[in-house]
Amino acid sequence: MEDQEEKKKTAHPEAPESEPSETTADEAAAQPADATGSEVETLKDRLLRLQADFDNFRKRTVRDREEQTRRACERIIKDLLPVVDHFEIGLQSARKHHAKHAVIEGFEGILTQLRHVLERAGVSALDTVGKAFDPKVHECVAHVPSEEQVENTVIQETRRGYKLGSYVLRAPQVIVSTGPAGSVPAPEEADPPVSTPER
């Protein structure tokens, strides 16, 4: 019997007692807190990026809508400008040929209404006569000498120009002064070719 009990003890030795973990409770609590703080900073950064992207998208949408509206207005106004031109020519012709007063009043009334429509749309006529010629704004159709105006000055307007805000909607066609007739320098004569002696 004693031998059997000794064999049982040898076959099933008692398990050693487990040693206490070296990680303290404070360190275990600090690890998840650090991980949470990092996640919060990442989410904040993503939120700021999303807000910036949305703000850029909103500004771009507003800018595109304004550009589309401007282009639509520009097309309509450009179609109206020849009508204004024809009414101005008709009014000048009626005055020149002494048309009836009612006819002249009719032209003046319609032309005034058309100009008011253009003004409300932000369109204004360009002032050209007496101004220095600017190739970025004016369209020169002829150069003529002038005793009154210095060189490169607009002396006549053959077609009125208009701008929409600061944008030139239609360039004015103008005649530009070359200065007094005698002030135009004669072209320089080319030097005669130098002849080489024959050998």
Phi and psi restraints in degrees (value plus and minus 20) as a CYANA .aco file:
   2 GLU   PHI     -83.6   -43.6
   2 GLU   PSI     -56.2   -16.2
   3 ASP   PHI     -85.0   -45.0
   3 ASP   PSI     -58.6   -18.6
   4 GLN   PHI     -85.0   -45.0
   4 GLN   PSI     -60.0   -20.0
   5 GLU   PHI     -85.9   -45.9
   5 GLU   PSI     -57.5   -17.5
   6 GLU   PHI     -85.6   -45.6
   6 GLU   PSI     -57.5   -17.5
   7 LYS   PHI     -84.1   -44.1
   7 LYS   PSI     -60.7   -20.7
   8 LYS   PHI     -82.1   -42.1
   8 LYS   PSI     -62.6   -22.6
   9 LYS   PHI     -84.2   -44.2
   9 LYS   PSI     -57.2   -17.2
  10 THR   PHI     -89.5   -49.5
  10 THR   PSI     -56.7   -16.7
  11 ALA   PHI     -94.1   -54.1
  11 ALA   PSI     -52.1   -12.1
  12 HIS   PHI    -143.7  -103.7
  12 HIS   PSI      57.7    97.7
  13 PRO   PHI     -92.3   -52.3
  13 PRO   PSI     131.7   171.7
  14 GLU   PHI     -90.5   -50.5
  14 GLU   PSI     117.1   157.1
  15 ALA   PHI     -89.6   -49.6
  15 ALA   PSI     118.4   158.4
  16 PRO   PHI     -88.6   -48.6
  16 PRO   PSI     130.4   170.4
  17 GLU   PHI     -87.9   -47.9
  17 GLU   PSI     114.8   154.8
  18 SER   PHI     -91.5   -51.5
  18 SER   PSI     120.4   160.4
  19 GLU   PHI    -101.0   -61.0
  19 GLU   PSI     125.9   165.9
  20 PRO   PHI     -85.3   -45.3
  20 PRO   PSI     122.7   162.7
  21 SER   PHI     -86.1   -46.1
  21 SER   PSI     123.8   163.8
  22 GLU   PHI     -98.7   -58.7
  22 GLU   PSI     -40.4    -0.4
  23 THR   PHI     -91.3   -51.3
  23 THR   PSI     104.2   144.2
  24 THR   PHI    -102.5   -62.5
  24 THR   PSI     148.1   188.1
  25 ALA   PHI     -87.6   -47.6
  25 ALA   PSI     -53.9   -13.9
  26 ASP   PHI     -85.6   -45.6
  26 ASP   PSI     -61.3   -21.3
  27 GLU   PHI     -87.0   -47.0
  27 GLU   PSI     -58.4   -18.4
  28 ALA   PHI     -85.0   -45.0
  28 ALA   PSI     -54.8   -14.8
  29 ALA   PHI     -96.6   -56.6
  29 ALA   PSI     -48.8    -8.8
  30 ALA   PHI     -93.5   -53.5
  30 ALA   PSI     -51.5   -11.5
  31 GLN   PHI     -81.9   -41.9
  31 GLN   PSI     -73.1   -33.1
  32 PRO   PHI     -84.1   -44.1
  32 PRO   PSI     -48.9    -8.9
  33 ALA   PHI     -86.9   -46.9
  33 ALA   PSI     -61.5   -21.5
  34 ASP   PHI     -84.6   -44.6
  34 ASP   PSI     -60.8   -20.8
  35 ALA   PHI     -84.2   -44.2
  35 ALA   PSI     -59.7   -19.7
  36 THR   PHI     -85.3   -45.3
  36 THR   PSI     -61.7   -21.7
  37 GLY   PHI     -81.8   -41.8
  37 GLY   PSI     -59.5   -19.5
  38 SER   PHI     -85.4   -45.4
  38 SER   PSI     -60.9   -20.9
  39 GLU   PHI     -84.4   -44.4
  39 GLU   PSI     -58.6   -18.6
  40 VAL   PHI     -83.7   -43.7
  40 VAL   PSI     -63.6   -23.6
  41 GLU   PHI     -83.5   -43.5
  41 GLU   PSI     -58.6   -18.6
  42 THR   PHI     -84.5   -44.5
  42 THR   PSI     -63.2   -23.2
  43 LEU   PHI     -85.8   -45.8
  43 LEU   PSI     -58.7   -18.7
  44 LYS   PHI     -82.3   -42.3
  44 LYS   PSI     -62.7   -22.7
  45 ASP   PHI     -83.2   -43.2
  45 ASP   PSI     -62.1   -22.1
  46 ARG   PHI     -83.4   -43.4
  46 ARG   PSI     -59.6   -19.6
  47 LEU   PHI     -84.9   -44.9
  47 LEU   PSI     -63.0   -23.0
  48 LEU   PHI     -83.3   -43.3
  48 LEU   PSI     -59.3   -19.3
  49 ARG   PHI     -85.8   -45.8
  49 ARG   PSI     -61.3   -21.3
  50 LEU   PHI     -84.6   -44.6
  50 LEU   PSI     -60.8   -20.8
  51 GLN   PHI     -83.6   -43.6
  51 GLN   PSI     -61.3   -21.3
  52 ALA   PHI     -85.7   -45.7
  52 ALA   PSI     -62.5   -22.5
  53 ASP   PHI     -83.0   -43.0
  53 ASP   PSI     -61.5   -21.5
  54 PHE   PHI     -86.7   -46.7
  54 PHE   PSI     -59.5   -19.5
  55 ASP   PHI     -83.8   -43.8
  55 ASP   PSI     -61.7   -21.7
  56 ASN   PHI     -84.8   -44.8
  56 ASN   PSI     -60.2   -20.2
  57 PHE   PHI     -83.9   -43.9
  57 PHE   PSI     -61.4   -21.4
  58 ARG   PHI     -84.7   -44.7
  58 ARG   PSI     -64.0   -24.0
  59 LYS   PHI     -83.8   -43.8
  59 LYS   PSI     -61.2   -21.2
  60 ARG   PHI     -85.8   -45.8
  60 ARG   PSI     -57.4   -17.4
  61 THR   PHI     -85.4   -45.4
  61 THR   PSI     -63.8   -23.8
  62 VAL   PHI     -82.9   -42.9
  62 VAL   PSI     -62.6   -22.6
  63 ARG   PHI     -84.6   -44.6
  63 ARG   PSI     -61.4   -21.4
  64 ASP   PHI     -85.8   -45.8
  64 ASP   PSI     -58.8   -18.8
  65 ARG   PHI     -86.1   -46.1
  65 ARG   PSI     -61.6   -21.6
  66 GLU   PHI     -84.4   -44.4
  66 GLU   PSI     -58.2   -18.2
  67 GLU   PHI     -86.4   -46.4
  67 GLU   PSI     -60.8   -20.8
  68 GLN   PHI     -84.3   -44.3
  68 GLN   PSI     -60.4   -20.4
  69 THR   PHI     -84.8   -44.8
  69 THR   PSI     -61.8   -21.8
  70 ARG   PHI     -83.0   -43.0
  70 ARG   PSI     -62.1   -22.1
  71 ARG   PHI     -86.8   -46.8
  71 ARG   PSI     -59.1   -19.1
  72 ALA   PHI     -83.9   -43.9
  72 ALA   PSI     -64.6   -24.6
  73 CYS   PHI     -83.4   -43.4
  73 CYS   PSI     -58.9   -18.9
  74 GLU   PHI     -81.5   -41.5
  74 GLU   PSI     -62.4   -22.4
  75 ARG   PHI     -83.7   -43.7
  75 ARG   PSI     -63.5   -23.5
  76 ILE   PHI     -85.8   -45.8
  76 ILE   PSI     -63.2   -23.2
  77 ILE   PHI     -85.7   -45.7
  77 ILE   PSI     -60.9   -20.9
  78 LYS   PHI     -81.1   -41.1
  78 LYS   PSI     -53.9   -13.9
  79 ASP   PHI     -91.3   -51.3
  79 ASP   PSI     -46.3    -6.3
  80 LEU   PHI    -101.3   -61.3
  80 LEU   PSI     -47.2    -7.2
  81 LEU   PHI     -79.8   -39.8
  81 LEU   PSI     -63.1   -23.1
  82 PRO   PHI     -81.6   -41.6
  82 PRO   PSI     -52.1   -12.1
  83 VAL   PHI     -84.2   -44.2
  83 VAL   PSI     -63.1   -23.1
  84 VAL   PHI     -82.2   -42.2
  84 VAL   PSI     -62.3   -22.3
  85 ASP   PHI     -78.0   -38.0
  85 ASP   PSI     -65.6   -25.6
  86 HIS   PHI     -87.1   -47.1
  86 HIS   PSI     -56.1   -16.1
  87 PHE   PHI     -88.5   -48.5
  87 PHE   PSI     -57.9   -17.9
  88 GLU   PHI     -84.4   -44.4
  88 GLU   PSI     -61.7   -21.7
  89 ILE   PHI     -85.8   -45.8
  89 ILE   PSI     -61.3   -21.3
  90 GLY   PHI     -83.4   -43.4
  90 GLY   PSI     -59.2   -19.2
  91 LEU   PHI     -86.4   -46.4
  91 LEU   PSI     -62.6   -22.6
  92 GLN   PHI     -82.4   -42.4
  92 GLN   PSI     -61.1   -21.1
  93 SER   PHI     -86.3   -46.3
  93 SER   PSI     -60.2   -20.2
  94 ALA   PHI     -83.6   -43.6
  94 ALA   PSI     -61.2   -21.2
  95 ARG   PHI     -87.7   -47.7
  95 ARG   PSI     -59.7   -19.7
  96 LYS   PHI     -84.5   -44.5
  96 LYS   PSI     -59.1   -19.1
  97 HIS   PHI    -116.3   -76.3
  97 HIS   PSI      -6.3    33.7
  98 HIS   PHI      35.0    75.0
  98 HIS   PSI      33.4    73.4
  99 ALA   PHI     -89.5   -49.5
  99 ALA   PSI     148.7   188.7
 100 LYS   PHI     -80.6   -40.6
 100 LYS   PSI     129.6   169.6
 101 HIS   PHI     -79.6   -39.6
 101 HIS   PSI     -57.2   -17.2
 102 ALA   PHI     -84.4   -44.4
 102 ALA   PSI     -56.5   -16.5
 103 VAL   PHI     -86.4   -46.4
 103 VAL   PSI     -64.8   -24.8
 104 ILE   PHI     -83.5   -43.5
 104 ILE   PSI     -61.8   -21.8
 105 GLU   PHI     -82.5   -42.5
 105 GLU   PSI     -58.0   -18.0
 106 GLY   PHI     -82.7   -42.7
 106 GLY   PSI     -65.7   -25.7
 107 PHE   PHI     -80.8   -40.8
 107 PHE   PSI     -65.8   -25.8
 108 GLU   PHI     -83.3   -43.3
 108 GLU   PSI     -60.7   -20.7
 109 GLY   PHI     -84.9   -44.9
 109 GLY   PSI     -65.3   -25.3
 110 ILE   PHI     -87.0   -47.0
 110 ILE   PSI     -61.7   -21.7
 111 LEU   PHI     -84.1   -44.1
 111 LEU   PSI     -58.3   -18.3
 112 THR   PHI     -83.9   -43.9
 112 THR   PSI     -61.8   -21.8
 113 GLN   PHI     -83.7   -43.7
 113 GLN   PSI     -62.9   -22.9
 114 LEU   PHI     -82.4   -42.4
 114 LEU   PSI     -61.3   -21.3
 115 ARG   PHI     -86.0   -46.0
 115 ARG   PSI     -57.3   -17.3
 116 HIS   PHI     -85.0   -45.0
 116 HIS   PSI     -58.1   -18.1
 117 VAL   PHI     -82.1   -42.1
 117 VAL   PSI     -64.1   -24.1
 118 LEU   PHI     -85.0   -45.0
 118 LEU   PSI     -60.5   -20.5
 119 GLU   PHI     -83.2   -43.2
 119 GLU   PSI     -61.2   -21.2
 120 ARG   PHI     -86.1   -46.1
 120 ARG   PSI     -46.2    -6.2
 121 ALA   PHI    -104.7   -64.7
 121 ALA   PSI     -19.2    20.8
 122 GLY   PHI      69.1   109.1
 122 GLY   PSI      -4.0    36.0
 123 VAL   PHI    -117.5   -77.5
 123 VAL   PSI     117.3   157.3
 124 SER   PHI    -159.1  -119.1
 124 SER   PSI     131.1   171.1
 125 ALA   PHI     -98.8   -58.8
 125 ALA   PSI     127.7   167.7
 126 LEU   PHI    -107.4   -67.4
 126 LEU   PSI     115.1   155.1
 127 ASP   PHI    -109.2   -69.2
 127 ASP   PSI      98.7   138.7
 128 THR   PHI    -140.1  -100.1
 128 THR   PSI     -61.8   -21.8
 129 VAL   PHI     -83.2   -43.2
 129 VAL   PSI     109.1   149.1
 130 GLY   PHI      67.1   107.1
 130 GLY   PSI     -24.2    15.8
 131 LYS   PHI    -112.7   -72.7
 131 LYS   PSI     138.0   178.0
 132 ALA   PHI     -88.9   -48.9
 132 ALA   PSI     118.6   158.6
 133 PHE   PHI     -87.0   -47.0
 133 PHE   PSI     110.3   150.3
 134 ASP   PHI    -144.6  -104.6
 134 ASP   PSI      89.6   129.6
 135 PRO   PHI     -82.5   -42.5
 135 PRO   PSI     -38.3     1.7
 136 LYS   PHI     -97.2   -57.2
 136 LYS   PSI     -39.3     0.7
 137 VAL   PHI    -136.0   -96.0
 137 VAL   PSI     -63.3   -23.3
 138 HIS   PHI    -116.1   -76.1
 138 HIS   PSI     135.1   175.1
 139 GLU   PHI    -137.0   -97.0
 139 GLU   PSI      88.4   128.4
 140 CYS   PHI    -100.5   -60.5
 140 CYS   PSI     107.9   147.9
 141 VAL   PHI    -127.3   -87.3
 141 VAL   PSI     -35.7     4.3
 142 ALA   PHI    -185.2  -145.2
 142 ALA   PSI     134.0   174.0
 143 HIS   PHI    -137.4   -97.4
 143 HIS   PSI     109.5   149.5
 144 VAL   PHI    -156.6  -116.6
 144 VAL   PSI     129.4   169.4
 145 PRO   PHI     -91.2   -51.2
 145 PRO   PSI     131.8   171.8
 146 SER   PHI    -166.5  -126.5
 146 SER   PSI     114.8   154.8
 147 GLU   PHI    -104.1   -64.1
 147 GLU   PSI     -41.5    -1.5
 148 GLU   PHI    -111.9   -71.9
 148 GLU   PSI     -53.6   -13.6
 149 GLN   PHI    -131.9   -91.9
 149 GLN   PSI     122.8   162.8
 150 VAL   PHI     -93.2   -53.2
 150 VAL   PSI     150.8   190.8
 151 GLU   PHI     -81.7   -41.7
 151 GLU   PSI     125.4   165.4
 152 ASN   PHI      48.6    88.6
 152 ASN   PSI      10.3    50.3
 153 THR   PHI    -133.6   -93.6
 153 THR   PSI     118.8   158.8
 154 VAL   PHI     -93.3   -53.3
 154 VAL   PSI     103.5   143.5
 155 ILE   PHI    -130.8   -90.8
 155 ILE   PSI     -34.6     5.4
 156 GLN   PHI    -177.1  -137.1
 156 GLN   PSI     128.4   168.4
 157 GLU   PHI    -136.1   -96.1
 157 GLU   PSI     101.3   141.3
 158 THR   PHI    -115.6   -75.6
 158 THR   PSI     -40.8    -0.8
 159 ARG   PHI    -168.8  -128.8
 159 ARG   PSI     110.0   150.0
 160 ARG   PHI     -89.1   -49.1
 160 ARG   PSI     122.0   162.0
 161 GLY   PHI    -126.2   -86.2
 161 GLY   PSI     135.5   175.5
 162 TYR   PHI    -155.6  -115.6
 162 TYR   PSI     133.5   173.5
 163 LYS   PHI    -150.1  -110.1
 163 LYS   PSI     127.9   167.9
 164 LEU   PHI    -128.7   -88.7
 164 LEU   PSI      80.1   120.1
 165 GLY   PHI      50.0    90.0
 165 GLY   PSI    -140.0  -100.0
 166 SER   PHI    -120.7   -80.7
 166 SER   PSI     -21.0    19.0
 167 TYR   PHI    -111.2   -71.2
 167 TYR   PSI     108.0   148.0
 168 VAL   PHI     -94.1   -54.1
 168 VAL   PSI      91.4   131.4
 169 LEU   PHI     -99.2   -59.2
 169 LEU   PSI     -62.1   -22.1
 170 ARG   PHI    -166.0  -126.0
 170 ARG   PSI     105.5   145.5
 171 ALA   PHI     -91.1   -51.1
 171 ALA   PSI     117.5   157.5
 172 PRO   PHI     -93.8   -53.8
 172 PRO   PSI     121.9   161.9
 173 GLN   PHI    -112.7   -72.7
 173 GLN   PSI     106.2   146.2
 174 VAL   PHI    -155.0  -115.0
 174 VAL   PSI     141.1   181.1
 175 ILE   PHI    -128.5   -88.5
 175 ILE   PSI     112.0   152.0
 176 VAL   PHI    -132.9   -92.9
 176 VAL   PSI     120.8   160.8
 177 SER   PHI     -97.8   -57.8
 177 SER   PSI     123.2   163.2
 178 THR   PHI    -124.1   -84.1
 178 THR   PSI     -10.1    29.9
 179 GLY   PHI      68.7   108.7
 179 GLY   PSI    -197.5  -157.5
 180 PRO   PHI     -76.5   -36.5
 180 PRO   PSI     129.0   169.0
 181 ALA   PHI     -78.7   -38.7
 181 ALA   PSI     -57.8   -17.8
 182 GLY   PHI     -99.1   -59.1
 182 GLY   PSI     -28.1    11.9
 183 SER   PHI    -109.4   -69.4
 183 SER   PSI     -23.9    16.1
 184 VAL   PHI     -96.8   -56.8
 184 VAL   PSI      95.7   135.7
 185 PRO   PHI     -86.2   -46.2
 185 PRO   PSI     119.0   159.0
 186 ALA   PHI     -93.1   -53.1
 186 ALA   PSI     126.7   166.7
 187 PRO   PHI     -83.8   -43.8
 187 PRO   PSI     118.7   158.7
 188 GLU   PHI     -89.2   -49.2
 188 GLU   PSI     118.1   158.1
 189 GLU   PHI     -97.9   -57.9
 189 GLU   PSI     121.5   161.5
 190 ALA   PHI     -93.9   -53.9
 190 ALA   PSI     125.0   165.0
 191 ASP   PHI     -83.8   -43.8
 191 ASP   PSI     119.5   159.5
 192 PRO   PHI     -84.6   -44.6
 192 PRO   PSI     127.7   167.7
 193 PRO   PHI     -85.5   -45.5
 193 PRO   PSI     122.6   162.6
 194 VAL   PHI    -100.7   -60.7
 194 VAL   PSI     100.8   140.8
 195 SER   PHI    -102.8   -62.8
 195 SER   PSI     120.2   160.2
 196 THR   PHI    -121.8   -81.8
 196 THR   PSI     118.0   158.0
 197 PRO   PHI     -84.3   -44.3
 197 PRO   PSI     121.2   161.2
 198 GLU   PHI     -95.6   -55.6
 198 GLU   PSI     122.8   162.8
